[in-house]
Amino acid sequence: MPQVYNYRARNLSGKLISGKAECDSLGGVVALLREKDYFAVEIKPARSFYFNIENIIGFKIDIRSMAILCRQFTAMLAAGIPLLQCLNILALQTENKHLTKILREAITNVEKGKSLSEAFKAHEACLPEIFINMLAAGEISGTIGQVMTRLTTYFEREHRSREKIKAALAYPLLVAVMMLASLITMLIFVVPVFAGVFDSMGAVLPLPTRIVISISSGLASYWYMFIISAATLFLTLKRAGTYKKTGVAFNRFILTVPFLGKLAHQTIIARFTRTLATLLMGGMSLTKSLETVENVSGNTLVALEINKVRVNISEGERTSLALKKSILFPPMVVHMIAVGEEAGRLDDILERLAVFYEEESENLFNSLSSVIEPLLIVLMGLMVAFIALSIYLPLFGMADVMQAGGGTAGGI
């Protein structure tokens, strides 16, 4: 079984070089270093604890880094630079340290005779599945350059879409954070002062005031329980989403929510058509492409529906008919795909559908974000008003009692 070794060696000019190599034995590392004209100084097995932890945690390479990698790879291949030299240059230029490590290990594997897709497949937990599968298809068809061009387009569009979402959410999130901070400040620092006054005067407190004082007291005394409860709820919901039954039920519910369901549906269609078009243009078969889309969907309901479509197609059914049976795909998508099947231009039709649904989902998202902003401000105002009213109600009552007492004393 291959093992990872740390080594230190000197090159022909005497420069000390350190690195890692995966080989079956210590002698294999020595042989590998000799092939590179390196002279071994020290070789020892890498600590297994480090690598086990890395494998357990995993380091997913972000979309931006993948887009830059594919763009640079495409440019160098177009310039006629040999594959190994491309990989070495990429390893030197890449800013993402985890991607640099993957590239260096891929170089070692390619030098040992493995294909490029096999070299990257050793890190499939970190790299997008679409990247590895399209590389394998490009190697079979001899179109690595074209595959890299399509992957560049795919990752760049995916990165742009995510950046637009982040930009649209930035202001609503800022308002939400400020609202939460204001409420917590009032509950922890302002409300207890008035609560002490009310308690010392023995005032009878109305229900809204008692509610606010109870929340303030609980937050001040058991703030850590609120943090633990929120973290537990978040992790529970996130974990539940990975299970088939709960994930499908949750995602099905999301599709029924007004406005949000429509946005989620359009985003699903846009991502499905974009990914499938990219895979088909890369030379992959339809069933293999659907399997990849199923695995990279990140949505249990979508994965389940695509699996049903893939099974029906593998049994001989036409793509459009298989999609028509699914709850996800609207009539326009089914009709356009049927036209693409008839004309033999399925990948082109999917590309056009992807552009259409990406624009639609972007416009809808912008509309929703513009509505959310004033709603958050109104909600913040209502909460602050409720706290202020709960504080002033007892003060008004106390003022009335004091006026009544003053009037009685004057009459005597």
VENUR-V229985 format. One record per residue. RES is the residue in one small letter. PHI is phi in whole degrees, -180 to 180 (* if undefined). OMEGA is omega as a letter, one per 30 degrees, with the letter a starting at -180 (* if undefined). Layout:
res-><RES & RES>
phi-><PHI & PHI>
omega-><OMEGA & OMEGA>
This chain:
res-><m & p & q & v & y & n & y & r & a & r & n & l & s & g & k & l & i & s & g & k & a & e & c & d & s & l & g & g & v & v & a & l & l & r & e & k & d & y & f & a & v & e & i & k & p & a & r & s & f & y & f & n & i & e & n & i & i & g & f & k & i & d & i & r & s & m & a & i & l & c & r & q & f & t & a & m & l & a & a & g & i & p & l & l & q & c & l & n & i & l & a & l & q & t & e & n & k & h & l & t & k & i & l & r & e & a & i & t & n & v & e & k & g & k & s & l & s & e & a & f & k & a & h & e & a & c & l & p & e & i & f & i & n & m & l & a & a & g & e & i & s & g & t & i & g & q & v & m & t & r & l & t & t & y & f & e & r & e & h & r & s & r & e & k & i & k & a & a & l & a & y & p & l & l & v & a & v & m & m & l & a & s & l & i & t & m & l & i & f & v & v & p & v & f & a & g & v & f & d & s & m & g & a & v & l & p & l & p & t & r & i & v & i & s & i & s & s & g & l & a & s & y & w & y & m & f & i & i & s & a & a & t & l & f & l & t & l & k & r & a & g & t & y & k & k & t & g & v & a & f & n & r & f & i & l & t & v & p & f & l & g & k & l & a & h & q & t & i & i & a & r & f & t & r & t & l & a & t & l & l & m & g & g & m & s & l & t & k & s & l & e & t & v & e & n & v & s & g & n & t & l & v & a & l & e & i & n & k & v & r & v & n & i & s & e & g & e & r & t & s & l & a & l & k & k & s & i & l & f & p & p & m & v & v & h & m & i & a & v & g & e & e & a & g & r & l & d & d & i & l & e & r & l & a & v & f & y & e & e & e & s & e & n & l & f & n & s & l & s & s & v & i & e & p & l & l & i & v & l & m & g & l & m & v & a & f & i & a & l & s & i & y & l & p & l & f & g & m & a & d & v & m & q & a & g & g & g & t & a & g & g & i>
phi-><* & -61 & -129 & -91 & -120 & -91 & -136 & -127 & -148 & -118 & -87 & -64 & -89 & 91 & -75 & -80 & -125 & -124 & -177 & -128 & -144 & -107 & -142 & -75 & -154 & -64 & -64 & -65 & -66 & -60 & -63 & -65 & -67 & -63 & -62 & -92 & 64 & -106 & -111 & -65 & -105 & -151 & -136 & -150 & -60 & -71 & -67 & -66 & -59 & -61 & -73 & -66 & -63 & -65 & -68 & -70 & -71 & 77 & -129 & -70 & -73 & -72 & -62 & -62 & -64 & -66 & -64 & -66 & -57 & -66 & -63 & -68 & -60 & -61 & -63 & -71 & -65 & -65 & -83 & 84 & -75 & -59 & -57 & -63 & -67 & -59 & -64 & -64 & -64 & -62 & -63 & -78 & -91 & -67 & -83 & -72 & -67 & -71 & -68 & -60 & -62 & -63 & -64 & -65 & -71 & -66 & -60 & -60 & -68 & -66 & -64 & -83 & 107 & -78 & -75 & -63 & -66 & -66 & -63 & -80 & -64 & -64 & -122 & -66 & -72 & -101 & -101 & -62 & -63 & -62 & -65 & -68 & -66 & -71 & -62 & -63 & -66 & -68 & -67 & -66 & -88 & 72 & -125 & -59 & -61 & -66 & -63 & -63 & -63 & -69 & -65 & -60 & -60 & -63 & -69 & -66 & -67 & -63 & -66 & -62 & -62 & -67 & -66 & -64 & -64 & -61 & -65 & -69 & -87 & -59 & -69 & -57 & -67 & -63 & -62 & -64 & -66 & -64 & -62 & -64 & -63 & -65 & -65 & -64 & -61 & -65 & -70 & -88 & -108 & -91 & -59 & -58 & -63 & -69 & -62 & -65 & -64 & -62 & -67 & -68 & -94 & 65 & -73 & -83 & -96 & -72 & -57 & -57 & -68 & -62 & -63 & -65 & -66 & -64 & -63 & -62 & -65 & -65 & -68 & -72 & -88 & -126 & -59 & -66 & -69 & -64 & -66 & -63 & -64 & -64 & -65 & -64 & -63 & -62 & -66 & -65 & -65 & -65 & -69 & -63 & -67 & -83 & -82 & -61 & -66 & -68 & -64 & -64 & -64 & -66 & -68 & -68 & -65 & -56 & -67 & -92 & -73 & -56 & 66 & -64 & -64 & -65 & -64 & -62 & -64 & -66 & -65 & -61 & -64 & -62 & -70 & -61 & -68 & -65 & -67 & -65 & -62 & -62 & -66 & -66 & -66 & -81 & 96 & -82 & -70 & -63 & -66 & -66 & -64 & -65 & -63 & -66 & -60 & -60 & -75 & -98 & -65 & 71 & -138 & -64 & -67 & -63 & -60 & -64 & -68 & -67 & -61 & -62 & -62 & -63 & -63 & -64 & -68 & -65 & -89 & 107 & -80 & -69 & -60 & -63 & -69 & -66 & -69 & -63 & -76 & -84 & -80 & -87 & -100 & -70 & -56 & -62 & -64 & -61 & -65 & -64 & -68 & -62 & -64 & -63 & -64 & -64 & -87 & 71 & -128 & -62 & -63 & -67 & -64 & -63 & -62 & -66 & -64 & -62 & -61 & -62 & -73 & -65 & -66 & -63 & -67 & -66 & -64 & -66 & -64 & -63 & -64 & -65 & -66 & -70 & -82 & -65 & -57 & -65 & -63 & -65 & -65 & -62 & -62 & -62 & -61 & -65 & -66 & -64 & -63 & -64 & -65 & -62 & -65 & -65 & -80 & -78 & -57 & -62 & -64 & -63 & -63 & -67 & -65 & -63 & -62 & -67 & -66 & -63 & -65 & -65 & -67 & -65 & -63 & -65 & -68 & -70>
omega-><a & l & a & l & l & l & l & a & l & l & a & l & l & a & l & a & l & a & l & l & l & a & l & a & l & l & l & l & l & l & l & l & l & l & l & a & l & l & a & l & a & l & l & a & l & a & a & a & a & a & l & l & a & l & a & a & a & l & l & l & a & a & a & l & l & l & l & l & a & l & a & l & l & a & a & l & l & l & l & l & l & a & a & l & l & a & l & l & l & l & l & a & a & a & a & a & l & l & l & l & l & a & a & l & l & l & l & a & l & l & l & l & l & l & a & a & l & l & l & a & l & l & a & l & a & a & l & a & a & l & a & a & l & l & l & l & l & l & l & a & a & a & a & a & l & l & l & l & a & l & l & l & a & a & l & l & l & l & l & l & a & l & l & l & l & a & a & a & a & a & l & l & l & l & a & l & l & l & l & l & l & a & l & l & a & a & a & a & a & a & l & l & l & l & l & l & a & a & a & a & l & a & l & a & l & a & a & a & l & l & a & a & l & l & a & l & l & a & a & a & a & a & a & l & l & a & a & a & l & l & l & l & l & a & l & l & l & l & a & l & a & l & a & a & a & l & l & a & a & a & l & l & a & a & l & a & l & l & a & l & l & l & l & a & l & l & l & a & a & a & l & a & l & a & a & l & a & a & a & l & l & l & l & l & a & a & l & l & l & l & l & l & l & a & a & a & a & a & a & l & l & l & l & a & l & l & l & l & a & l & l & l & l & l & l & a & l & a & a & l & l & l & a & a & a & l & a & a & a & a & a & l & l & a & a & l & l & l & l & l & a & a & a & a & a & a & l & l & l & l & l & l & l & l & a & a & l & l & l & a & l & l & l & l & l & l & a & a & l & l & a & a & l & l & l & l & l & l & l & l & a & a & l & l & l & l & l & a & l & l & a & a & l & l & l & l & l & l & l & l & a & l & l & l & l & a & l & a & a & a & l & *>
